[in-house]
Amino acid sequence: MSSAVAELEVSLQAMLSLKPPGVSGTRINSITALCTANVQVSFYSSLALPSKDRLLTLATTQSESVLIQKLYTHFKKAPGTHKLGVLYVVDSVVRKWTEQAKSAGQPINSSAQDGTFAAGVHRVKELLPVLMNDIILSAPDDQKVRTYIRAQ
């Protein structure tokens, strides 16, 4: 696992120990910077070949989809009290990726190339209805009506 993905996991896990909504402006900025700097991460791993006395070095590229998967997984496992904090992070990351995609001339659509800001924005746009439905279902009863109205 790349160090950027591991660092993201640690930062997201630490959000659970904060009081609701589980995030601060500093943490949002830190995670946004991490996700922006690592839209496409390459790392190398070595694999010993059993039949030969050689190592096979593999180059692996993890694109924005891995970062989005980590954000989504954390959102799903976060208690209802902390889901809003994760949405704040997702919002910040997507805003920055949108800005970067536009400045790089990347069209934000389904044909965006993996490992680009545009592909990340498009993937999150597809996930947004699921995230909003989940947060509505986990909202306290006295806030469900207000949350539902704002989501529409």
N, C-alpha and C positions, 0 to 999 in steps of 0.2 A: 504494500500500500504506500502510496506516495506520502511524503511528509505534509503536503498541503491538505490532503484529504484527512489525514490523521489530526492535523491541527484544527481543521473545521469541526471534526467530531468532538474534540476536547472542548472547543469553544461553545458548541451547541449543548453539550452535556452540562457544562458549568451554568448555563442559563437556568437549569432546573433548580439550582440552589438559591437563586435570587427571588426576591419577593415578586408577586405578580405585577406586571405581566411577564416578568422573567428576563428583562433586557434593559440595557441602558444605552444612551446615545453613543458612548465610547465603544461598547461591544458591537453595536450595529455598524459603526464606521469600520471597526476592525474586521468584522466578518465580510463586509462589503469589499474592503480592500483585498482581502484574501481571495475572495471569489473572482474579483476582477483580474487580479494578477495571475490567476490559475485557471482561466477558461480552458486552456489546453495545457496539460501537464504531461511531460514525458519522463519516464524513469526506466532504469535498467535493472534487470535481475539476472542472476546466473543460475544455470541448471546443470548439475553434473550428469553427464551421460553415462549410464551403467556399462555399456559395451566398450566405451573408449575412455581413455584417461584425459579427457578434455572437458572443458566447461563450455556450455552454450550460453551466450549472452543474448537475452531477449530485450528488445526495446518495446515498451508498452506506452501507449498514449491514452490518457484518461481525459475525456472531454468534459465540457460543462454538464453533461448528463449525469456524471457521477456526483458532482456538487449538488445538482438539483435533487438527485436521489437521496443524498444525505439530509438535505433540508426537509424533504417530504417525509422521510422516515422519522426524523426528529419531531416534526409537526404531529404525525400520527400517534407517537408515543407520549407526547407532552400532555399533562393534565389540562383540563379545560381552562384552568386559571392561567396557563402559560402559552396557550395557542396564539393569542393575540401578539405576544412578543415575537413569536416565530414569523407571523405575518408581517410584522414591522421589518424584520430582517429581509424577508423575501421581497417586500416592496422596495427597500433600499437597493438590494442587489439588482433587481430588474430595472429600476430607474437608471442605475449606473451602466448596466449592460446595454440598455436602449440608447443612452447617450453615446457609448463607445461604438455601437453598431452603426448609428447614423453618421458619426464622424468618419468611420471606415467605409461608408457607402455599402453596408451590408443590408440587403432587403430582409425584413423580418417576415418570413413566411415558412411554409412547410418544406421548401426546397433549400433552406439555409444549410450550409455545410456544417457538419459536426465540428465541434471545437471552436465555434465562432460565437460572438456575443449574440448575433441574430438568432442562432439556433437555440441558445439558452433562453432568450426572451420568448421565442415561439413555444418551447416546451413548457415554460411556466404558464403561459397563457392557456394552454390546454389543460393544465392541472388546476387552475384557479377555481373552476366550478366545484371540483371535488373538495378543495380546501375550504371554500366558503360554506358548502353544505355541512362539512364536518364541524366547523366552528359554530354554525347555527344550532346543530344538534347538541353540542356540548355546552352551549351557553346556559347560564342560570335561568330558571323559568321566568323570573321577572324581567329578564333582558332579551328573551327570544324574539318578542315582537319588534323591539327597536333594532335588534341585530338583523332580522329578516328584512325590514324596510330599508335599512342602509345598504344591504347587499344587492338590492334590486336597482 
